Amino acid sequence: KSIGIKFVSSSRDYTKFSQDMKYFMSELNIDGVDIVINSLVGEFIPLSMKFLKRNGTFIELGKREILSENQLKEIRTDINYQTVEFDKLVENDIVWFQNLLQEIMIDINKGKIQPIPTKVFSIQDKSGIIDGFRYIQHASHIGKVILSNPSTSICSYSKDAYIITGGMG
């Protein structure tokens, strides 16, 4: 909300998402949205399309559940459906992608972009794994859950001199 976002909902709960969208639209006194940028799957796809205005645009970012023309016609015939293959954009214009990453890093360093919250669980012992999966199971977190396998040193060394030979062919 600090960046101007007025409404936030859950992408895990179909009923809550549907109710929230109806509430948001009534609060804004609108009959639909112009654009949906989607990465959700399953029943959320037709639900999100339901909230589009006539001639609205649905932009699919996901790689799964891309709709065929026939599948789209079963849901809506009066919207534009576009897919964005971000991996292909990167492949086709690596310079654009490098510039984009540089701009993002500048904004991160300036504090304009905040990293998403993370919660780290160590998998060094069984309890860390169990705690991590229990945390995910509650589905109440925002951000990423990380199961960390701390690196171990390949060798311990003293501050002596080492001679490495070979490696030239």
Number of C-alpha atoms within 10 A of each C-alpha: 7 5 7 6 7 8 10 11 13 13 14 12 11 14 12 13 18 19 11 16 19 16 13 17 14 12 9 10 9 11 13 19 17 14 18 17 15 16 15 16 15 10 9 19 19 14 15 19 22 15 19 21 16 16 14 18 19 21 16 22 16 16 12 11 12 16 15 9 10 9 10 17 12 9 15 16 13 14 19 15 20 14 15 13 12 13 8 10 12 13 11 11 10 12 11 13 15 12 11 12 12 12 12 14 14 13 13 13 11 10 10 11 13 10 8 8 10 12 13 12 20 16 17 13 10 9 12 16 16 13 15 19 14 11 15 13 10 8 10 10 13 11 11 12 16 13 17 14 11 9 7 7 7 6 6 6 9 7 5 5 7 8 4 6 6 5 5 4 3
